[in-house]
Amino acid sequence: MEEIVNKVAQSALVTIDLEQYYPQETIMVFDLKDYLFMELILKEKDFRAALQEHDWEQYRGKAVTITCTADAIIPFWAYMLPAAYLEPVASRVGYGDETSLRNTIFLEKIAGIDANAFADQRVIIKGCADKAVPEAAYVEITRKLRPVVKSIMYGEPCSTVPVYKKK
């Protein structure tokens, strides 16, 4: 009887699971809409007073993104004020919706990968994940690894799509 050989297990493929870089931080949204008069107008005096009275401790250790979901013209400084209050308590402060902050954190984690650790390797970027890996993460890992790897593939070791091969 002929022995069954697992060629995938014997191959020199390195798999990177981008889901491992998924942000674990709790992300909260600070919406300026809640501080607008009739959800349209920012009254500086009222806005400043409301921010002074706001419970900033609820954001301690959390990632907070500042946004305005109302269709209103907001001066740039109005985003700066809550950022100034959040900076001492939040783990990080960003701008945009929850998804944009999550993507920013994701990309920062990928930026921290030492590409040289994958020098001359055949790399598979795992395709299936339980959590949504943003498209930007796939673009960034490809950009980061391409200069040093032998090849980049997408998918699972048993079924990959070739992305790049060093010539």
VEXLO-683175 format. One record per residue (C-alpha): x, y, z; residue in three letters. Coordinates in steps of 0.02 Angstrom, whole numbers. Layout:
{{X,Y,Z},ALA};
...
//
This chain:
{{0,0,0},MET};
{{67,169,-50},GLU};
{{91,298,88},GLU};
{{-12,457,73},ILE};
{{101,609,80},VAL};
{{36,778,135},ASN};
{{130,889,14},LYS};
{{53,1046,86},VAL};
{{121,1007,260},ALA};
{{293,968,186},GLN};
{{302,1125,81},SER};
{{397,1278,137},ALA};
{{243,1387,137},LEU};
{{217,1519,272},VAL};
{{37,1567,309},THR};
{{-9,1738,376},ILE};
{{-181,1749,454},ASP};
{{-230,1933,449},LEU};
{{-369,1898,573},GLU};
{{-231,1889,706},GLN};
{{-207,2076,681},TYR};
{{-391,2117,704},TYR};
{{-407,2259,830},PRO};
{{-458,2196,1002},GLN};
{{-491,2369,1073},GLU};
{{-668,2421,1116},THR};
{{-713,2561,996},ILE};
{{-835,2696,1047},MET};
{{-906,2836,942},VAL};
{{-917,3016,1001},PHE};
{{-1048,3098,888},ASP};
{{-1050,3288,879},LEU};
{{-1229,3278,818},LYS};
{{-1285,3257,998},ASP};
{{-1214,3429,1039},TYR};
{{-1292,3528,898},LEU};
{{-1441,3643,915},PHE};
{{-1581,3559,816},MET};
{{-1445,3441,749},GLU};
{{-1394,3581,631},LEU};
{{-1302,3720,720},ILE};
{{-1153,3717,835},LEU};
{{-1166,3850,968},LYS};
{{-991,3870,1037},GLU};
{{-1036,3923,1213},LYS};
{{-1163,3782,1235},ASP};
{{-1046,3656,1155},PHE};
{{-901,3700,1270},ARG};
{{-1014,3693,1423},ALA};
{{-1083,3523,1372},ALA};
{{-909,3453,1347},LEU};
{{-855,3514,1519},GLN};
{{-1003,3424,1597},GLU};
{{-981,3264,1495},HIS};
{{-925,3104,1583},ASP};
{{-759,3070,1496},TRP};
{{-718,2924,1612},GLU};
{{-834,2810,1511},GLN};
{{-700,2812,1375},TYR};
{{-555,2760,1487},ARG};
{{-445,2633,1400},GLY};
{{-555,2626,1245},LYS};
{{-524,2681,1067},ALA};
{{-637,2827,1024},VAL};
{{-679,2898,855},THR};
{{-751,3072,836},ILE};
{{-879,3101,701},THR};
{{-1033,3200,656},CYS};
{{-1177,3101,582},THR};
{{-1286,3255,555},ALA};
{{-1284,3345,391},ASP};
{{-1212,3504,466},ALA};
{{-1064,3616,435},ILE};
{{-946,3589,580},ILE};
{{-792,3698,608},PRO};
{{-629,3600,621},PHE};
{{-596,3659,798},TRP};
{{-757,3572,853},ALA};
{{-673,3404,821},TYR};
{{-519,3461,916},MET};
{{-610,3500,1079},LEU};
{{-674,3324,1116},PRO};
{{-504,3256,1061},ALA};
{{-423,3364,1194},ALA};
{{-540,3291,1326},TYR};
{{-519,3113,1263},LEU};
{{-330,3110,1246},GLU};
{{-293,3084,1432},PRO};
{{-421,2944,1454},VAL};
{{-444,2851,1290},ALA};
{{-317,2723,1228},SER};
{{-324,2814,1061},ARG};
{{-426,2948,976},VAL};
{{-469,2954,792},GLY};
{{-586,3032,667},TYR};
{{-725,2949,568},GLY};
{{-844,2806,597},ASP};
{{-809,2647,693},GLU};
{{-755,2555,536},THR};
{{-628,2686,485},SER};
{{-546,2683,657},LEU};
{{-544,2493,658},ARG};
{{-462,2495,486},ASN};
{{-333,2623,544},THR};
{{-288,2515,695},ILE};
{{-281,2361,583},PHE};
{{-161,2447,463},LEU};
{{-51,2507,606},GLU};
{{-36,2328,669},LYS};
{{12,2268,495},ILE};
{{140,2409,484},ALA};
{{221,2334,639},GLY};
{{256,2169,550},ILE};
{{440,2140,516},ASP};
{{439,2102,329},ALA};
{{619,2040,338},ASN};
{{558,1893,442},ALA};
{{478,1831,280},PHE};
{{630,1859,168},ALA};
{{639,1734,25},ASP};
{{484,1642,89},GLN};
{{333,1581,-6},ARG};
{{190,1667,86},VAL};
{{5,1629,87},ILE};
{{-112,1765,149},ILE};
{{-254,1667,227},LYS};
{{-419,1699,143},GLY};
{{-554,1641,262},CYS};
{{-584,1731,426},ALA};
{{-720,1739,557},ASP};
{{-700,1927,572},LYS};
{{-708,2048,427},ALA};
{{-532,2087,368},VAL};
{{-536,2250,270},PRO};
{{-476,2256,91},GLU};
{{-347,2385,142},ALA};
{{-262,2254,252},ALA};
{{-236,2140,102},TYR};
{{-166,2284,0},VAL};
{{-49,2336,141},GLU};
{{20,2162,177},ILE};
{{53,2138,-9},THR};
{{141,2306,-22},ARG};
{{245,2269,132},LYS};
{{298,2091,86},LEU};
{{322,2103,-102},ARG};
{{500,2175,-95},PRO};
{{567,2031,12},VAL};
{{468,1871,-22},VAL};
{{485,1739,-158},LYS};
{{298,1734,-185},SER};
{{131,1791,-117},ILE};
{{-26,1687,-132},MET};
{{-202,1713,-68},TYR};
{{-316,1579,3},GLY};
{{-284,1416,94},GLU};
{{-131,1304,72},PRO};
{{-235,1175,-24},CYS};
{{-308,1305,-142},SER};
{{-218,1468,-174},THR};
{{-227,1610,-298},VAL};
{{-54,1671,-353},PRO};
{{-31,1857,-323},VAL};
{{156,1886,-346},TYR};
{{309,1783,-393},LYS};
{{487,1847,-394},LYS};
{{566,1826,-564},LYS};
//
